[in-house]
Amino acid sequence: MSRKPYSTDVSDVQWLLLEPLLLAVLNPSKRGRPRQVELREVVNAIVYVLRTGCAWRLLPHDFPAWQTVYGYFRRWRDSGLWEALNDALREAVRSQAGREAEPSAAIIDSQSVKSSAVAGERGFDGAKLVTGRKRHLLVDVMGLLLVVLVHKASIQERDGAKSLLQRAKQKGFTRLSLIWADGGYRGQAMIDWVFALAGWLFEIVKRADDVKGFQILPHRWVVERTFAWLGRYRRLSKDYEVLTQTSEAFIYAAMVNLMLTRLARHPALYL
């Protein structure tokens, strides 16, 4: 890297952690043209877009050409690489904390965000008075992302949750047995549906009737903290993407960046 570094660049330690995972997922072929750009610089450029919120075309000229960077991001999105990296790093962070690689409990919630003027599906959330999209997250008790689903904001919580949990079932979390949710998902029909889907218990965390003002709810605060983590990335301040798949990829990429930062504090465990 001959250019002057940006504060958003992945550090040497972070790259030592990420590069083997990246190459393992990419499984590069010996056929075809040799790669003309450094993968680390591509990752740095993607993180720069994610952290600063700039358009692809406005990438600083000392990064690889924006068309090249966007091409890599799009191919990695379509191949599921960002999700695969998220899964691998989540297991490493959980192991670092002395936990099993797979969770036994999870928390679900959604966040409605405004969308930009670009094309793409959007809807109106009457409860939050937001025209845009919903980000549905399923996280473990550490706040680490298990599954994300982005859809138009007009879809109700229970309907969005069903699509999200079907994705979670496809991922095959063998230890998962309990999911906490807020009152927006209440209803015996929802509880029965989740149990029929995968044998998971679906528990509603209710707010106490006699408490006025703000109240921290058990377990529920964990997913709220995850939304706050995502708020550090300006590209996620609104939904700027045409495709919901791109929105999901950026969320996975943000979590990859967050977990790399955490793992880099104790690199001797992995290097």
C-alpha positions as CSV (number, residue, x, y, z in Angstrom):
1,M,0.0,0.0,0.0
2,S,1.8,3.1,-1.3
3,R,-0.8,5.7,-0.5
4,K,-1.3,7.6,2.8
5,P,-3.5,5.4,5.0
6,Y,-7.1,6.4,6.0
7,S,-8.4,5.9,9.5
8,T,-11.0,3.5,8.0
9,D,-8.3,1.1,6.7
10,V,-8.1,-2.4,8.1
11,S,-5.0,-2.7,10.3
12,D,-2.2,-5.2,9.7
13,V,-3.6,-7.4,12.5
14,Q,-7.1,-7.2,11.1
15,W,-5.9,-8.2,7.7
16,L,-4.0,-11.1,9.1
17,L,-7.2,-12.3,10.6
18,L,-9.4,-11.6,7.5
19,E,-7.2,-12.7,4.6
20,P,-7.2,-16.4,5.3
21,L,-11.0,-16.4,5.7
22,L,-11.4,-14.3,2.5
23,L,-9.2,-16.6,0.4
24,A,-10.8,-19.7,1.9
25,V,-14.3,-18.5,0.8
26,L,-13.2,-17.2,-2.5
27,N,-11.3,-20.4,-3.3
28,P,-9.3,-18.7,-6.1
29,S,-8.8,-20.7,-9.3
30,K,-5.4,-20.9,-11.0
31,R,-7.1,-20.3,-14.3
32,G,-7.9,-16.9,-15.8
33,R,-6.1,-13.6,-15.6
34,P,-4.0,-12.8,-12.5
35,R,-5.7,-10.4,-10.1
36,Q,-4.7,-6.8,-11.0
37,V,-5.6,-5.2,-7.6
38,E,-4.7,-6.0,-4.0
39,L,-7.6,-7.6,-2.1
40,R,-6.7,-5.5,0.9
41,E,-7.1,-2.3,-1.0
42,V,-10.5,-3.5,-2.3
43,V,-11.6,-4.2,1.3
44,N,-10.3,-0.8,2.5
45,A,-12.3,0.9,-0.3
46,I,-15.5,-0.9,0.7
47,V,-15.0,-0.1,4.3
48,Y,-14.4,3.6,3.4
49,V,-17.8,3.7,1.5
50,L,-19.5,2.0,4.5
51,R,-18.0,4.2,7.1
52,T,-18.2,7.6,5.3
53,G,-21.4,7.0,3.4
54,C,-20.0,8.3,0.1
55,A,-21.2,7.2,-3.3
56,W,-19.2,4.6,-5.2
57,R,-18.3,7.2,-7.8
58,L,-16.8,9.5,-5.1
59,L,-14.2,7.1,-3.8
60,P,-10.9,8.9,-3.5
61,H,-8.6,8.3,-6.5
62,D,-5.9,6.7,-4.5
63,F,-8.1,3.6,-4.1
64,P,-8.6,1.2,-7.0
65,A,-11.1,2.5,-9.6
66,W,-14.6,2.7,-8.2
67,Q,-15.9,0.4,-10.9
68,T,-13.5,-2.3,-9.8
69,V,-14.3,-1.9,-6.1
70,Y,-18.0,-2.0,-6.8
71,G,-17.6,-5.0,-9.1
72,Y,-15.9,-6.9,-6.2
73,F,-18.6,-5.9,-3.7
74,R,-21.3,-7.0,-6.1
75,R,-19.8,-10.3,-6.8
76,W,-19.1,-10.9,-3.1
77,R,-22.7,-10.0,-2.3
78,D,-24.1,-12.3,-4.9
79,S,-21.9,-15.2,-3.8
80,G,-22.9,-14.8,-0.1
81,L,-19.3,-14.0,0.9
82,W,-20.2,-11.3,3.4
83,E,-22.6,-13.6,5.2
84,A,-20.0,-16.3,5.2
85,L,-17.4,-14.0,6.7
86,N,-19.9,-12.8,9.3
87,D,-20.6,-16.4,10.3
88,A,-16.9,-17.3,10.6
89,L,-15.9,-14.3,12.6
90,R,-19.0,-14.6,14.9
91,E,-17.9,-18.1,15.9
92,A,-14.4,-16.7,16.6
93,V,-15.7,-13.9,18.8
94,R,-17.9,-16.3,20.7
95,S,-15.0,-18.7,21.2
96,Q,-12.9,-15.7,22.4
97,A,-15.6,-15.0,25.0
98,G,-15.6,-18.6,26.2
99,R,-18.9,-19.5,24.5
100,E,-20.0,-22.3,22.2
101,A,-19.6,-21.5,18.5
102,E,-23.3,-21.7,18.0
103,P,-25.9,-19.9,20.2
104,S,-28.7,-21.5,22.1
105,A,-30.7,-18.3,22.5
106,A,-31.3,-15.3,20.2
107,I,-33.2,-12.0,20.0
108,I,-35.3,-10.6,17.1
109,D,-36.3,-7.1,16.3
110,S,-36.7,-4.7,13.4
111,Q,-35.7,-1.1,12.6
112,S,-37.5,1.1,10.2
113,V,-35.3,3.5,8.2
114,K,-36.0,6.0,5.5
115,S,-34.9,5.2,2.0
116,S,-33.4,7.5,-0.5
117,A,-34.8,8.6,-3.8
118,V,-33.3,5.8,-5.8
119,A,-35.4,3.0,-7.3
120,G,-36.3,0.0,-5.3
121,E,-39.0,-1.4,-3.1
122,R,-40.2,0.7,-0.2
123,G,-43.3,1.1,2.0
124,F,-44.9,3.1,4.8
125,D,-44.6,2.1,8.4
126,G,-47.6,3.5,10.0
127,A,-46.4,2.9,13.6
128,K,-43.0,4.7,13.1
129,L,-44.3,7.1,10.4
130,V,-41.4,6.2,8.2
131,T,-41.4,5.6,4.4
132,G,-38.6,3.3,3.5
133,R,-37.5,-0.2,4.6
134,K,-37.3,-2.4,7.7
135,R,-34.1,-4.1,8.8
136,H,-35.0,-7.3,10.6
137,L,-32.2,-8.8,12.7
138,L,-31.7,-12.0,14.6
139,V,-28.8,-11.7,17.0
140,D,-27.2,-13.8,19.7
141,V,-27.0,-12.8,23.4
142,M,-23.7,-10.9,22.6
143,G,-25.4,-8.9,19.9
144,L,-23.7,-10.6,17.1
145,L,-25.6,-11.0,13.9
146,L,-27.1,-14.4,13.0
147,V,-29.4,-13.4,10.1
148,V,-30.6,-10.2,8.5
149,L,-33.6,-9.5,6.2
150,V,-34.4,-6.2,4.6
151,H,-37.9,-5.6,3.2
152,K,-40.3,-2.7,2.7
153,A,-41.4,-0.9,5.8
154,S,-45.1,-1.7,5.2
155,I,-44.7,-5.4,6.0
156,Q,-45.8,-6.1,9.6
157,E,-43.4,-7.4,12.2
158,R,-44.8,-10.9,12.4
159,D,-44.8,-11.4,8.6
160,G,-41.2,-10.1,8.4
161,A,-40.2,-12.3,11.3
162,K,-41.5,-15.4,9.6
163,S,-39.4,-14.8,6.6
164,L,-36.4,-14.0,8.7
165,L,-36.8,-17.2,10.9
166,Q,-37.2,-19.3,7.8
167,R,-33.8,-18.1,6.7
168,A,-32.4,-18.9,10.2
169,K,-33.8,-22.4,9.9
170,Q,-32.1,-22.9,6.6
171,K,-28.8,-21.9,8.1
172,G,-29.1,-24.9,10.5
173,F,-28.5,-23.5,14.0
174,T,-28.5,-26.8,15.8
175,R,-28.2,-25.5,19.3
176,L,-30.8,-22.7,19.0
177,S,-33.8,-23.3,21.2
178,L,-35.1,-19.9,22.5
179,I,-35.9,-16.6,20.8
180,W,-36.9,-13.4,22.6
181,A,-39.0,-10.7,21.0
182,D,-40.9,-7.6,22.0
183,G,-44.7,-7.0,22.0
184,G,-44.8,-6.3,18.3
185,Y,-44.6,-10.1,17.7
186,R,-47.1,-11.1,20.3
187,G,-49.8,-13.6,19.7
188,Q,-50.2,-17.3,20.3
189,A,-50.4,-18.0,16.6
190,M,-46.9,-16.6,16.2
191,I,-45.6,-18.7,19.1
192,D,-47.1,-21.8,17.7
193,W,-45.8,-21.0,14.2
194,V,-42.2,-20.7,15.4
195,F,-42.4,-23.9,17.4
196,A,-43.8,-25.8,14.4
197,L,-41.1,-24.3,12.1
198,A,-38.1,-25.5,14.1
199,G,-39.1,-26.4,17.7
200,W,-37.9,-23.0,19.0
201,L,-39.5,-21.4,22.0
202,F,-40.7,-17.9,21.2
203,E,-40.9,-15.7,24.3
204,I,-42.3,-12.2,24.4
205,V,-40.5,-9.8,26.7
206,K,-43.1,-7.5,28.0
207,R,-42.8,-4.0,29.4
208,A,-44.1,-3.7,33.0
209,D,-47.5,-2.0,33.2
210,D,-46.6,0.0,36.3
211,V,-43.4,1.5,35.0
212,K,-43.5,5.0,33.5
213,G,-40.9,6.4,31.1
214,F,-37.9,4.6,29.7
215,Q,-37.3,1.0,30.8
216,I,-34.5,-1.4,29.9
217,L,-36.1,-4.7,29.1
218,P,-34.3,-8.0,29.8
219,H,-32.6,-9.4,26.6
220,R,-34.3,-6.9,24.4
221,W,-31.6,-4.2,25.0
222,V,-29.0,-6.5,23.3
223,V,-30.5,-6.1,19.8
224,E,-31.0,-2.4,20.4
225,R,-27.3,-2.2,21.0
226,T,-26.6,-3.9,17.7
227,F,-28.7,-1.3,15.9
228,A,-26.6,1.3,17.7
229,W,-23.4,-0.4,16.4
230,L,-24.8,-0.3,12.9
231,G,-25.5,3.4,13.3
232,R,-21.8,4.1,13.4
233,Y,-21.7,3.5,9.7
234,R,-23.0,6.4,7.7
235,R,-23.9,4.3,4.7
236,L,-26.5,2.7,7.0
237,S,-27.9,6.0,8.2
238,K,-30.6,5.6,5.5
239,D,-31.2,2.9,3.0
240,Y,-29.5,4.2,-0.1
241,E,-29.6,0.9,-2.1
242,V,-31.7,-0.1,-5.0
243,L,-31.7,-3.8,-4.0
244,T,-32.5,-5.1,-0.6
245,Q,-29.7,-7.7,-1.1
246,T,-27.2,-4.9,-1.2
247,S,-28.6,-3.4,2.0
248,E,-28.2,-6.8,3.7
249,A,-24.6,-7.2,2.4
250,F,-23.6,-3.8,3.8
251,I,-25.0,-4.8,7.2
252,Y,-23.0,-8.1,7.1
253,A,-20.0,-6.1,6.1
254,A,-20.4,-3.7,9.0
255,M,-20.6,-6.6,11.4
256,V,-17.5,-8.1,9.9
257,N,-15.7,-4.8,10.4
258,L,-16.9,-4.6,14.1
259,M,-15.8,-8.2,14.9
260,L,-12.4,-7.7,13.3
261,T,-11.8,-4.8,15.6
262,R,-12.8,-6.9,18.6
263,L,-10.7,-9.9,17.6
264,A,-7.6,-7.7,16.8
265,R,-7.4,-6.8,20.5
266,H,-6.3,-10.3,21.3
267,P,-4.7,-11.6,18.0
268,A,-2.5,-14.2,19.7
269,L,-5.5,-16.4,20.1
270,Y,-5.9,-16.7,16.3
271,L,-2.5,-16.0,14.6
